[in-house]
Amino acid sequence: MFWGHGWLTMESEAVAAYWYNWSAGHPGRFVVKLALFEEDETLFPGVISIAAHVDLNSIQYSILQPEEAV
């Protein structure tokens, strides 16, 4: 499993956090998750999860339901 994370910032303030993962046995398939920060830089409850598949011609993606986004 490969993964990474980072922060989206605006004017030096964090507005969201993101993380992604993919497994070596599934080339071109990955999941990205995004969570927003409150004004005091605490995470806002809830995360959006996006599954994606990349091939030579397109990127296909879908929003995962909470029970699918393990």
PDB file of N, CA, C and O in Angstrom:
ATOM      1  N   MET A   1       0.857  -1.173   0.000  1.00  0.00           N
ATOM      2  CA  MET A   1       0.000   0.000   0.000  1.00  0.00           C
ATOM      3  C   MET A   1       0.901   1.233   0.000  1.00  0.00           C
ATOM      4  O   MET A   1       1.858   1.321   0.770  1.00  0.00           O
ATOM      5  N   PHE A   2       0.583   2.167  -0.863  1.00  0.00           N
ATOM      6  CA  PHE A   2       1.276   3.448  -0.926  1.00  0.00           C
ATOM      7  C   PHE A   2       0.303   4.529  -0.475  1.00  0.00           C
ATOM      8  O   PHE A   2      -0.893   4.434  -0.753  1.00  0.00           O
ATOM      9  N   TRP A   3       0.790   5.546   0.211  1.00  0.00           N
ATOM     10  CA  TRP A   3      -0.083   6.614   0.660  1.00  0.00           C
ATOM     11  C   TRP A   3       0.702   7.893   0.857  1.00  0.00           C
ATOM     12  O   TRP A   3       1.930   7.883   0.939  1.00  0.00           O
ATOM     13  N   GLY A   4      -0.016   8.979   0.932  1.00  0.00           N
ATOM     14  CA  GLY A   4       0.573  10.278   1.202  1.00  0.00           C
ATOM     15  C   GLY A   4      -0.504  11.214   1.695  1.00  0.00           C
ATOM     16  O   GLY A   4      -1.688  10.878   1.670  1.00  0.00           O
ATOM     17  N   HIS A   5      -0.098  12.392   2.146  1.00  0.00           N
ATOM     18  CA  HIS A   5      -1.071  13.369   2.642  1.00  0.00           C
ATOM     19  C   HIS A   5      -0.498  14.773   2.526  1.00  0.00           C
ATOM     20  O   HIS A   5       0.695  14.960   2.285  1.00  0.00           O
ATOM     21  N   GLY A   6      -1.359  15.735   2.700  1.00  0.00           N
ATOM     22  CA  GLY A   6      -0.930  17.125   2.644  1.00  0.00           C
ATOM     23  C   GLY A   6      -2.050  18.050   3.064  1.00  0.00           C
ATOM     24  O   GLY A   6      -3.121  17.610   3.483  1.00  0.00           O
ATOM     25  N   TRP A   7      -1.786  19.344   2.946  1.00  0.00           N
ATOM     26  CA  TRP A   7      -2.750  20.358   3.338  1.00  0.00           C
ATOM     27  C   TRP A   7      -2.964  21.323   2.185  1.00  0.00           C
ATOM     28  O   TRP A   7      -2.033  21.649   1.449  1.00  0.00           O
ATOM     29  N   LEU A   8      -4.189  21.770   2.041  1.00  0.00           N
ATOM     30  CA  LEU A   8      -4.510  22.831   1.094  1.00  0.00           C
ATOM     31  C   LEU A   8      -4.538  24.121   1.902  1.00  0.00           C
ATOM     32  O   LEU A   8      -5.224  24.209   2.920  1.00  0.00           O
ATOM     33  N   THR A   9      -3.796  25.112   1.450  1.00  0.00           N
ATOM     34  CA  THR A   9      -3.697  26.356   2.205  1.00  0.00           C
ATOM     35  C   THR A   9      -4.162  27.537   1.354  1.00  0.00           C
ATOM     36  O   THR A   9      -4.130  27.499   0.124  1.00  0.00           O
ATOM     37  N   MET A  10      -4.593  28.582   2.053  1.00  0.00           N
ATOM     38  CA  MET A  10      -4.965  29.823   1.410  1.00  0.00           C
ATOM     39  C   MET A  10      -4.434  30.942   2.302  1.00  0.00           C
ATOM     40  O   MET A  10      -4.780  31.025   3.480  1.00  0.00           O
ATOM     41  N   GLU A  11      -3.599  31.791   1.736  1.00  0.00           N
ATOM     42  CA  GLU A  11      -3.009  32.893   2.493  1.00  0.00           C
ATOM     43  C   GLU A  11      -2.376  32.395   3.789  1.00  0.00           C
ATOM     44  O   GLU A  11      -2.604  32.961   4.858  1.00  0.00           O
ATOM     45  N   SER A  12      -1.582  31.335   3.687  1.00  0.00           N
ATOM     46  CA  SER A  12      -0.831  30.739   4.796  1.00  0.00           C
ATOM     47  C   SER A  12      -1.689  30.061   5.861  1.00  0.00           C
ATOM     48  O   SER A  12      -1.166  29.714   6.920  1.00  0.00           O
ATOM     49  N   GLU A  13      -2.972  29.861   5.624  1.00  0.00           N
ATOM     50  CA  GLU A  13      -3.827  29.169   6.579  1.00  0.00           C
ATOM     51  C   GLU A  13      -4.333  27.877   5.959  1.00  0.00           C
ATOM     52  O   GLU A  13      -4.710  27.849   4.787  1.00  0.00           O
ATOM     53  N   ALA A  14      -4.342  26.800   6.752  1.00  0.00           N
ATOM     54  CA  ALA A  14      -4.857  25.526   6.283  1.00  0.00           C
ATOM     55  C   ALA A  14      -6.371  25.599   6.128  1.00  0.00           C
ATOM     56  O   ALA A  14      -7.068  26.033   7.045  1.00  0.00           O
ATOM     57  N   VAL A  15      -6.886  25.175   4.972  1.00  0.00           N
ATOM     58  CA  VAL A  15      -8.336  25.149   4.752  1.00  0.00           C
ATOM     59  C   VAL A  15      -8.856  23.721   4.613  1.00  0.00           C
ATOM     60  O   VAL A  15     -10.047  23.473   4.796  1.00  0.00           O
ATOM     61  N   ALA A  16      -7.961  22.773   4.287  1.00  0.00           N
ATOM     62  CA  ALA A  16      -8.372  21.378   4.141  1.00  0.00           C
ATOM     63  C   ALA A  16      -7.146  20.478   4.251  1.00  0.00           C
ATOM     64  O   ALA A  16      -6.009  20.908   4.054  1.00  0.00           O
ATOM     65  N   ALA A  17      -7.415  19.227   4.569  1.00  0.00           N
ATOM     66  CA  ALA A  17      -6.374  18.202   4.560  1.00  0.00           C
ATOM     67  C   ALA A  17      -6.779  17.160   3.530  1.00  0.00           C
ATOM     68  O   ALA A  17      -7.969  16.920   3.324  1.00  0.00           O
ATOM     69  N   TYR A  18      -5.799  16.538   2.880  1.00  0.00           N
ATOM     70  CA  TYR A  18      -6.105  15.460   1.936  1.00  0.00           C
ATOM     71  C   TYR A  18      -5.133  14.314   2.169  1.00  0.00           C
ATOM     72  O   TYR A  18      -4.023  14.513   2.664  1.00  0.00           O
ATOM     73  N   TRP A  19      -5.558  13.134   1.811  1.00  0.00           N
ATOM     74  CA  TRP A  19      -4.687  11.971   1.825  1.00  0.00           C
ATOM     75  C   TRP A  19      -5.134  11.035   0.729  1.00  0.00           C
ATOM     76  O   TRP A  19      -6.293  11.053   0.317  1.00  0.00           O
ATOM     77  N   TYR A  20      -4.220  10.223   0.261  1.00  0.00           N
ATOM     78  CA  TYR A  20      -4.490   9.334  -0.861  1.00  0.00           C
ATOM     79  C   TYR A  20      -3.792   8.009  -0.611  1.00  0.00           C
ATOM     80  O   TYR A  20      -2.838   7.922   0.162  1.00  0.00           O
ATOM     81  N   ASN A  21      -4.292   6.976  -1.286  1.00  0.00           N
ATOM     82  CA  ASN A  21      -3.644   5.664  -1.209  1.00  0.00           C
ATOM     83  C   ASN A  21      -3.940   4.855  -2.456  1.00  0.00           C
ATOM     84  O   ASN A  21      -4.949   5.054  -3.133  1.00  0.00           O
ATOM     85  N   TRP A  22      -3.037   3.945  -2.737  1.00  0.00           N
ATOM     86  CA  TRP A  22      -3.223   2.970  -3.812  1.00  0.00           C
ATOM     87  C   TRP A  22      -2.379   1.755  -3.496  1.00  0.00           C
ATOM     88  O   TRP A  22      -1.404   1.852  -2.751  1.00  0.00           O
ATOM     89  N   SER A  23      -2.738   0.619  -4.050  1.00  0.00           N
ATOM     90  CA  SER A  23      -1.964  -0.596  -3.825  1.00  0.00           C
ATOM     91  C   SER A  23      -1.207  -0.971  -5.084  1.00  0.00           C
ATOM     92  O   SER A  23      -1.651  -0.714  -6.203  1.00  0.00           O
ATOM     93  N   ALA A  24      -0.056  -1.584  -4.874  1.00  0.00           N
ATOM     94  CA  ALA A  24       0.848  -1.929  -5.978  1.00  0.00           C
ATOM     95  C   ALA A  24       0.183  -2.836  -7.003  1.00  0.00           C
ATOM     96  O   ALA A  24       0.522  -2.767  -8.184  1.00  0.00           O
ATOM     97  N   GLY A  25      -0.742  -3.676  -6.593  1.00  0.00           N
ATOM     98  CA  GLY A  25      -1.372  -4.622  -7.505  1.00  0.00           C
ATOM     99  C   GLY A  25      -2.496  -4.058  -8.351  1.00  0.00           C
ATOM    100  O   GLY A  25      -3.102  -4.788  -9.135  1.00  0.00           O
ATOM    101  N   HIS A  26      -2.788  -2.773  -8.208  1.00  0.00           N
ATOM    102  CA  HIS A  26      -3.909  -2.165  -8.940  1.00  0.00           C
ATOM    103  C   HIS A  26      -3.453  -0.874  -9.622  1.00  0.00           C
ATOM    104  O   HIS A  26      -3.805   0.217  -9.174  1.00  0.00           O
ATOM    105  N   PRO A  27      -2.676  -0.988 -10.695  1.00  0.00           N
ATOM    106  CA  PRO A  27      -2.172   0.219 -11.357  1.00  0.00           C
ATOM    107  C   PRO A  27      -3.314   1.107 -11.862  1.00  0.00           C
ATOM    108  O   PRO A  27      -4.303   0.624 -12.414  1.00  0.00           O
ATOM    109  N   GLY A  28      -3.152   2.402 -11.660  1.00  0.00           N
ATOM    110  CA  GLY A  28      -4.133   3.363 -12.148  1.00  0.00           C
ATOM    111  C   GLY A  28      -5.351   3.533 -11.272  1.00  0.00           C
ATOM    112  O   GLY A  28      -6.227   4.333 -11.603  1.00  0.00           O
ATOM    113  N   ARG A  29      -5.444   2.811 -10.158  1.00  0.00           N
ATOM    114  CA  ARG A  29      -6.594   2.938  -9.253  1.00  0.00           C
ATOM    115  C   ARG A  29      -6.122   3.520  -7.924  1.00  0.00           C
ATOM    116  O   ARG A  29      -5.136   3.062  -7.347  1.00  0.00           O
ATOM    117  N   PHE A  30      -6.846   4.543  -7.446  1.00  0.00           N
ATOM    118  CA  PHE A  30      -6.468   5.153  -6.176  1.00  0.00           C
ATOM    119  C   PHE A  30      -7.690   5.783  -5.518  1.00  0.00           C
ATOM    120  O   PHE A  30      -8.738   5.941  -6.145  1.00  0.00           O
ATOM    121  N   VAL A  31      -7.539   6.137  -4.251  1.00  0.00           N
ATOM    122  CA  VAL A  31      -8.590   6.814  -3.491  1.00  0.00           C
ATOM    123  C   VAL A  31      -7.999   8.097  -2.915  1.00  0.00           C
ATOM    124  O   VAL A  31      -6.887   8.095  -2.387  1.00  0.00           O
ATOM    125  N   VAL A  32      -8.748   9.189  -3.020  1.00  0.00           N
ATOM    126  CA  VAL A  32      -8.373  10.475  -2.440  1.00  0.00           C
ATOM    127  C   VAL A  32      -9.460  10.847  -1.431  1.00  0.00           C
ATOM    128  O   VAL A  32     -10.650  10.728  -1.721  1.00  0.00           O
ATOM    129  N   LYS A  33      -9.046  11.295  -0.252  1.00  0.00           N
ATOM    130  CA  LYS A  33      -9.994  11.748   0.773  1.00  0.00           C
ATOM    131  C   LYS A  33      -9.682  13.200   1.111  1.00  0.00           C
ATOM    132  O   LYS A  33      -8.522  13.614   1.114  1.00  0.00           O
ATOM    133  N   LEU A  34     -10.728  13.963   1.395  1.00  0.00           N
ATOM    134  CA  LEU A  34     -10.579  15.388   1.668  1.00  0.00           C
ATOM    135  C   LEU A  34     -11.434  15.757   2.875  1.00  0.00           C
ATOM    136  O   LEU A  34     -12.602  15.380   2.962  1.00  0.00           O
ATOM    137  N   ALA A  35     -10.836  16.500   3.805  1.00  0.00           N
ATOM    138  CA  ALA A  35     -11.555  16.990   4.979  1.00  0.00           C
ATOM    139  C   ALA A  35     -11.291  18.483   5.113  1.00  0.00           C
ATOM    140  O   ALA A  35     -10.165  18.942   4.921  1.00  0.00           O
ATOM    141  N   LEU A  36     -12.324  19.231   5.438  1.00  0.00           N
ATOM    142  CA  LEU A  36     -12.206  20.686   5.589  1.00  0.00           C
ATOM    143  C   LEU A  36     -11.827  21.047   7.023  1.00  0.00           C
ATOM    144  O   LEU A  36     -12.132  20.314   7.964  1.00  0.00           O
ATOM    145  N   PHE A  37     -11.158  22.192   7.171  1.00  0.00           N
ATOM    146  CA  PHE A  37     -10.834  22.721   8.483  1.00  0.00           C
ATOM    147  C   PHE A  37     -11.842  23.796   8.864  1.00  0.00           C
ATOM    148  O   PHE A  37     -12.331  24.536   8.010  1.00  0.00           O
ATOM    149  N   GLU A  38     -12.145  23.874  10.160  1.00  0.00           N
ATOM    150  CA  GLU A  38     -12.935  24.972  10.718  1.00  0.00           C
ATOM    151  C   GLU A  38     -12.035  26.211  10.757  1.00  0.00           C
ATOM    152  O   GLU A  38     -10.843  26.118  10.463  1.00  0.00           O
ATOM    153  N   GLU A  39     -12.588  27.349  11.113  1.00  0.00           N
ATOM    154  CA  GLU A  39     -11.799  28.576  11.199  1.00  0.00           C
ATOM    155  C   GLU A  39     -10.665  28.473  12.210  1.00  0.00           C
ATOM    156  O   GLU A  39      -9.622  29.104  12.035  1.00  0.00           O
ATOM    157  N   ASP A  40     -10.856  27.680  13.275  1.00  0.00           N
ATOM    158  CA  ASP A  40      -9.798  27.527  14.280  1.00  0.00           C
ATOM    159  C   ASP A  40      -8.834  26.392  13.925  1.00  0.00           C
ATOM    160  O   ASP A  40      -8.061  25.947  14.774  1.00  0.00           O
ATOM    161  N   GLU A  41      -8.879  25.928  12.686  1.00  0.00           N
ATOM    162  CA  GLU A  41      -8.009  24.885  12.136  1.00  0.00           C
ATOM    163  C   GLU A  41      -8.203  23.516  12.776  1.00  0.00           C
ATOM    164  O   GLU A  41      -7.268  22.715  12.802  1.00  0.00           O
ATOM    165  N   THR A  42      -9.396  23.229  13.292  1.00  0.00           N
ATOM    166  CA  THR A  42      -9.746  21.878  13.684  1.00  0.00           C
ATOM    167  C   THR A  42     -10.512  21.261  12.516  1.00  0.00           C
ATOM    168  O   THR A  42     -11.178  21.969  11.761  1.00  0.00           O
ATOM    169  N   LEU A  43     -10.415  19.955  12.374  1.00  0.00           N
ATOM    170  CA  LEU A  43     -11.096  19.300  11.256  1.00  0.00           C
ATOM    171  C   LEU A  43     -12.609  19.360  11.415  1.00  0.00           C
ATOM    172  O   LEU A  43     -13.147  19.058  12.480  1.00  0.00           O
ATOM    173  N   PHE A  44     -13.279  19.751  10.351  1.00  0.00           N
ATOM    174  CA  PHE A  44     -14.734  19.761  10.283  1.00  0.00           C
ATOM    175  C   PHE A  44     -15.185  18.311  10.200  1.00  0.00           C
ATOM    176  O   PHE A  44     -14.580  17.540   9.456  1.00  0.00           O
ATOM    177  N   PRO A  45     -16.235  17.897  10.940  1.00  0.00           N
ATOM    178  CA  PRO A  45     -16.678  16.498  10.876  1.00  0.00           C
ATOM    179  C   PRO A  45     -17.070  16.093   9.459  1.00  0.00           C
ATOM    180  O   PRO A  45     -17.721  16.854   8.743  1.00  0.00           O
ATOM    181  N   GLY A  46     -16.671  14.903   9.068  1.00  0.00           N
ATOM    182  CA  GLY A  46     -17.018  14.358   7.759  1.00  0.00           C
ATOM    183  C   GLY A  46     -15.875  14.441   6.775  1.00  0.00           C
ATOM    184  O   GLY A  46     -15.089  15.388   6.792  1.00  0.00           O
ATOM    185  N   VAL A  47     -15.793  13.456   5.931  1.00  0.00           N
ATOM    186  CA  VAL A  47     -14.726  13.345   4.933  1.00  0.00           C
ATOM    187  C   VAL A  47     -15.366  12.935   3.621  1.00  0.00           C
ATOM    188  O   VAL A  47     -16.263  12.092   3.607  1.00  0.00           O
ATOM    189  N   ILE A  48     -14.919  13.520   2.517  1.00  0.00           N
ATOM    190  CA  ILE A  48     -15.366  13.063   1.206  1.00  0.00           C
ATOM    191  C   ILE A  48     -14.304  12.106   0.669  1.00  0.00           C
ATOM    192  O   ILE A  48     -13.109  12.390   0.752  1.00  0.00           O
ATOM    193  N   SER A  49     -14.737  10.982   0.126  1.00  0.00           N
ATOM    194  CA  SER A  49     -13.836   9.983  -0.439  1.00  0.00           C
ATOM    195  C   SER A  49     -14.144   9.807  -1.917  1.00  0.00           C
ATOM    196  O   SER A  49     -15.297   9.619  -2.306  1.00  0.00           O
ATOM    197  N   ILE A  50     -13.109   9.871  -2.726  1.00  0.00           N
ATOM    198  CA  ILE A  50     -13.254   9.770  -4.177  1.00  0.00           C
ATOM    199  C   ILE A  50     -12.388   8.617  -4.669  1.00  0.00           C
ATOM    200  O   ILE A  50     -11.182   8.593  -4.422  1.00  0.00           O
ATOM    201  N   ALA A  51     -12.997   7.667  -5.359  1.00  0.00           N
ATOM    202  CA  ALA A  51     -12.261   6.573  -5.987  1.00  0.00           C
ATOM    203  C   ALA A  51     -12.025   6.947  -7.441  1.00  0.00           C
ATOM    204  O   ALA A  51     -12.915   7.487  -8.098  1.00  0.00           O
ATOM    205  N   ALA A  52     -10.825   6.662  -7.949  1.00  0.00           N
ATOM    206  CA  ALA A  52     -10.502   7.038  -9.325  1.00  0.00           C
ATOM    207  C   ALA A  52      -9.763   5.913 -10.037  1.00  0.00           C
ATOM    208  O   ALA A  52      -9.085   5.097  -9.413  1.00  0.00           O
ATOM    209  N   HIS A  53      -9.911   5.890 -11.347  1.00  0.00           N
ATOM    210  CA  HIS A  53      -9.198   4.959 -12.213  1.00  0.00           C
ATOM    211  C   HIS A  53      -8.678   5.758 -13.402  1.00  0.00           C
ATOM    212  O   HIS A  53      -9.443   6.418 -14.106  1.00  0.00           O
ATOM    213  N   VAL A  54      -7.385   5.691 -13.612  1.00  0.00           N
ATOM    214  CA  VAL A  54      -6.738   6.432 -14.692  1.00  0.00           C
ATOM    215  C   VAL A  54      -6.274   5.442 -15.747  1.00  0.00           C
ATOM    216  O   VAL A  54      -5.649   4.432 -15.424  1.00  0.00           O
ATOM    217  N   ASP A  55      -6.580   5.729 -17.011  1.00  0.00           N
ATOM    218  CA  ASP A  55      -6.004   4.945 -18.111  1.00  0.00           C
ATOM    219  C   ASP A  55      -5.467   5.925 -19.149  1.00  0.00           C
ATOM    220  O   ASP A  55      -5.430   7.128 -18.893  1.00  0.00           O
ATOM    221  N   LEU A  56      -5.058   5.444 -20.292  1.00  0.00           N
ATOM    222  CA  LEU A  56      -4.447   6.311 -21.294  1.00  0.00           C
ATOM    223  C   LEU A  56      -5.385   7.368 -21.861  1.00  0.00           C
ATOM    224  O   LEU A  56      -4.925   8.401 -22.349  1.00  0.00           O
ATOM    225  N   ASN A  57      -6.684   7.130 -21.805  1.00  0.00           N
ATOM    226  CA  ASN A  57      -7.644   8.033 -22.440  1.00  0.00           C
ATOM    227  C   ASN A  57      -8.499   8.861 -21.489  1.00  0.00           C
ATOM    228  O   ASN A  57      -9.112   9.840 -21.916  1.00  0.00           O
ATOM    229  N   SER A  58      -8.557   8.495 -20.215  1.00  0.00           N
ATOM    230  CA  SER A  58      -9.497   9.196 -19.339  1.00  0.00           C
ATOM    231  C   SER A  58      -9.181   8.971 -17.863  1.00  0.00           C
ATOM    232  O   SER A  58      -8.348   8.144 -17.491  1.00  0.00           O
ATOM    233  N   ILE A  59      -9.884   9.743 -17.046  1.00  0.00           N
ATOM    234  CA  ILE A  59      -9.922   9.525 -15.604  1.00  0.00           C
ATOM    235  C   ILE A  59     -11.380   9.310 -15.250  1.00  0.00           C
ATOM    236  O   ILE A  59     -12.224  10.164 -15.520  1.00  0.00           O
ATOM    237  N   GLN A  60     -11.673   8.182 -14.652  1.00  0.00           N
ATOM    238  CA  GLN A  60     -13.030   7.893 -14.198  1.00  0.00           C
ATOM    239  C   GLN A  60     -13.018   7.995 -12.683  1.00  0.00           C
ATOM    240  O   GLN A  60     -12.114   7.472 -12.032  1.00  0.00           O
ATOM    241  N   TYR A  61     -14.007   8.658 -12.121  1.00  0.00           N
ATOM    242  CA  TYR A  61     -14.033   8.797 -10.677  1.00  0.00           C
ATOM    243  C   TYR A  61     -15.459   8.702 -10.161  1.00  0.00           C
ATOM    244  O   TYR A  61     -16.422   8.903 -10.902  1.00  0.00           O
ATOM    245  N   SER A  62     -15.575   8.393  -8.880  1.00  0.00           N
ATOM    246  CA  SER A  62     -16.884   8.339  -8.236  1.00  0.00           C
ATOM    247  C   SER A  62     -16.730   8.714  -6.769  1.00  0.00           C
ATOM    248  O   SER A  62     -15.688   8.481  -6.157  1.00  0.00           O
ATOM    249  N   ILE A  63     -17.775   9.291  -6.227  1.00  0.00           N
ATOM    250  CA  ILE A  63     -17.823   9.622  -4.807  1.00  0.00           C
ATOM    251  C   ILE A  63     -18.253   8.353  -4.073  1.00  0.00           C
ATOM    252  O   ILE A  63     -19.259   7.737  -4.427  1.00  0.00           O
ATOM    253  N   LEU A  64     -17.496   7.969  -3.060  1.00  0.00           N
ATOM    254  CA  LEU A  64     -17.812   6.760  -2.305  1.00  0.00           C
ATOM    255  C   LEU A  64     -18.790   7.066  -1.180  1.00  0.00           C
ATOM    256  O   LEU A  64     -18.716   8.124  -0.555  1.00  0.00           O
ATOM    257  N   GLN A  65     -19.699   6.146  -0.927  1.00  0.00           N
ATOM    258  CA  GLN A  65     -20.574   6.236   0.235  1.00  0.00           C
ATOM    259  C   GLN A  65     -19.738   5.940   1.481  1.00  0.00           C
ATOM    260  O   GLN A  65     -18.737   5.230   1.386  1.00  0.00           O
ATOM    261  N   PRO A  66     -20.122   6.465   2.642  1.00  0.00           N
ATOM    262  CA  PRO A  66     -19.311   6.254   3.849  1.00  0.00           C
ATOM    263  C   PRO A  66     -18.974   4.795   4.133  1.00  0.00           C
ATOM    264  O   PRO A  66     -17.856   4.496   4.553  1.00  0.00           O
ATOM    265  N   GLU A  67     -19.908   3.890   3.916  1.00  0.00           N
ATOM    266  CA  GLU A  67     -19.641   2.472   4.205  1.00  0.00           C
ATOM    267  C   GLU A  67     -18.651   1.850   3.207  1.00  0.00           C
ATOM    268  O   GLU A  67     -18.059   0.813   3.505  1.00  0.00           O
ATOM    269  N   GLU A  68     -18.463   2.456   2.043  1.00  0.00           N
ATOM    270  CA  GLU A  68     -17.513   1.974   1.040  1.00  0.00           C
ATOM    271  C   GLU A  68     -16.109   2.545   1.243  1.00  0.00           C
ATOM    272  O   GLU A  68     -15.139   1.998   0.719  1.00  0.00           O
ATOM    273  N   ALA A  69     -15.996   3.624   1.991  1.00  0.00           N
ATOM    274  CA  ALA A  69     -14.758   4.375   2.118  1.00  0.00           C
ATOM    275  C   ALA A  69     -13.962   3.938   3.346  1.00  0.00           C
ATOM    276  O   ALA A  69     -13.724   4.734   4.255  1.00  0.00           O
ATOM    277  N   VAL A  70     -13.570   2.719   3.365  1.00  0.00           N
ATOM    278  CA  VAL A  70     -12.822   2.177   4.509  1.00  0.00           C
ATOM    279  C   VAL A  70     -11.386   2.621   4.441  1.00  0.00           C
ATOM    280  O   VAL A  70     -10.590   2.271   5.312  1.00  0.00           O
TER     281      VAL A  70
END
